[in-house]
């Protein structure tokens, strides 16, 4: 799953990766929790890509007030799930990040790990519901079974898209799972790297660069 992530990249680098001329001013965050407004990028039709700040915790506008607000959508079911299938066909997005946290359960304890890539900047595949008159808009991050290099930490991970297919994922002319499978692929898992970090990350109120520093062994 993905329940906490990091974004510490320049708006210029993000815009360049998406092939747009201008990004948005971003405030670095080293401990982004659900239930907060975060930047996503999505198609505005044709070749135009826009940045927008939506709430992390997906709830489509037609859902009732008591409906769940999932932060993740399983890749295996996103295209067919009644809750997500409209977004999968019409409202796909990417979520810029420089890494995410995952917790390894072992002997009754949870050890936090920071997962990133060799190039640092990455983009999670996501689904969103756009802002409307009675909704601020929301998004969820798509997850998949964890790749071998990090599978020892947790059985699932975000879908990190290969940079070459970001525009294909956002392309509104593609609406089916088969069409998207033909043109998109996840990042090569050998690009992923992870290390344990301090348990300070357990509290979302802690938000500083030291959180992604490798934890020192107590032995």
N, C-alpha and C positions, 0 to 999 in steps of 0.2 A: 504494500500500500504506500501511500505518500501522505503523511500527516503533518509534515513540517518541512519547509524548504528555505533556500538561501537565494538572494538575488543581489549580487555585487558586481555589476557590469555597467559599462557606460552606455548611455542611450545611443551613441553613435555606433558602437559595436553591434547592438541589437538591431538597429535599423539597417545596417550594412548586411547582416546575416539574412534579413528578410527581403533585401533588395528594395528598400524604400529610401526616400531621400531624407526623411526627418523622423526621429524618434520622439520620445517624451522624456521630460526630466524625471529621473528616477532617484528616489532616496534609497541608498543601500540598506538592506535588512539581512541580518544573519540568523533570524529565527522567526520566519513567517508562519503564523498559525492559521487554522481554519477560522471562519467567521469574521474575516477582515476583508477590506477592499484591496484588491491587487490588480496589477496590470496584466492584460492579455492582449493578443493581437489576432485579428480576424479579417476576413475579406469584407469589403464594402461593395462588392460587385465588380466584375471584370478583373483588372489587374491591381486595383487599389486595395491596400492593406491599411487598416487603422488600428490604433492603440486605444484601449478603453479600460477603465478601472471598474471591475465588477466584484461582487461578493463571492468569496470562496466557500461554497456550500450550495449545491445546485438545487433549485426548486423552480420548475417551470411555472409560468404565469397561471396556467389552468389548474394547478394543484391547490388544494385547500390549505388553510393556515396550519393545520395539524399534520401536513404531509412531511415526510422526512426531507432533510437537506444534506444528501450525501456529498462528501468531499471528493470521492473517487467513483469512477465507473469502470467496471471490469470489461476489458477488451473483448472477452469471449461472448459477452451478452449485449454490449452497448448498441449494436445495430438492430437488435430485435426486441430489447426490453421496452415495454410500453412507456416507461418513465424517461428513457433516453433516445428512443429511435428517431423521433422528430428532430432532435438536436443533432444526432449523428448524420442525418441526411441534409440538414439545412444550416446548422449553427456549429460548425467546428472551429476550434481556435488553437492557438499555441500559447503556452505559458512560459515566458523566459525565466531562466534560473541559472545559477552557477553551481548548484548542488542540492542535495536533500539529506535529511536525517532518517535513519532507521534504527530500531532498537532490537538488539539480539537478546532473546530470552535464554537464560542458561542458569541452571541450579537455583531457581527462584529469584534471580536478579535480572535486570535489564541493562545491557550495556549499549549506550548510544554510539552510532557510527555516522561519520560524514561520508557521503558518496558524491564523487565529482568525476569530471572527465579530464583527459589530457589537455584539452583546449579550454577548459573551465566553462565557457558559455554553452548552454544547452537549451533545448526547447521541448517541453512536455506536450504531448498531444492532449487536447482538452475538448470539452463540449460546453456550450454556454447557452443561456437564455438571455436575449437582449433586454435592455432597459425599456420599460413601457410606462404608461401613465400611472399604473398602480404597482410597479415593480422596479427595483433598482438594478435588476439584472444580476445574474449569478453564473458560476461556472464550476465544473468538476474536472479533475485530472484523471485521464484514462490510465489504468494499470494493467500489467501483464505478469505472468510467472517470472520470477527473478532469473536473470542471466547467471550462468555458472560462476563468474568471478565474484559475485556478491550474494549468491544464493545461501551461503552459510549464515548470513545475517538475518534474512527474512525471506519468506517464500514468494513475496510479490514486490514489484517495483513499478515506478511510473514508466509509461511508454515514452522513451526519449527518441525523438525523430532524428534520422540522419539529416544533416543540414541541407543536403542536395534536394530533398523532397518536401521542404517546408511549404513551398508555394503549391505543390500538388495536393497536399493535405488540406490546404485552405480553399482550393479551387471549388467554387459553388456549383460548377457544372457537373461535378462528380457527386453522386448522391448514394451510391450503393457500396456495400462492403467489398464486393468483387472489384468494382472500379478502383477503389482506393487501395486495395491490396496489390493491384497491378502496377501502381505507380509510387507507392510509398514503402519505406522500410525503416526499422529501428536502427539506431546508432550501433555500430559494431561494438559488441560487448567487451572486446579487448581494450576499448578506449576508457572503460570505467575503472576507477580506483577508489578504495575506501580505507578509512582508518578510524580507530576509536577516538572519541572525544569526551570531554569532561561532562559530568552529569548536570552541570549548570544549564545545559540546553533543555533540560526537562521543564524548566519554567519559561514560558513565552515572554515574560517580562525581561528576561536576560537577552540582550540583543547587542552583541559587539563582536568584533573580528576574532577575538580570542576563542570564541565558541568552535571555530573550525580548526583550531590547532590540535595536532595529535596529542592525546592524553599521555602523560608520562607514566611508565610502569611503577607500581608501588613495590615491586619485588627488588 
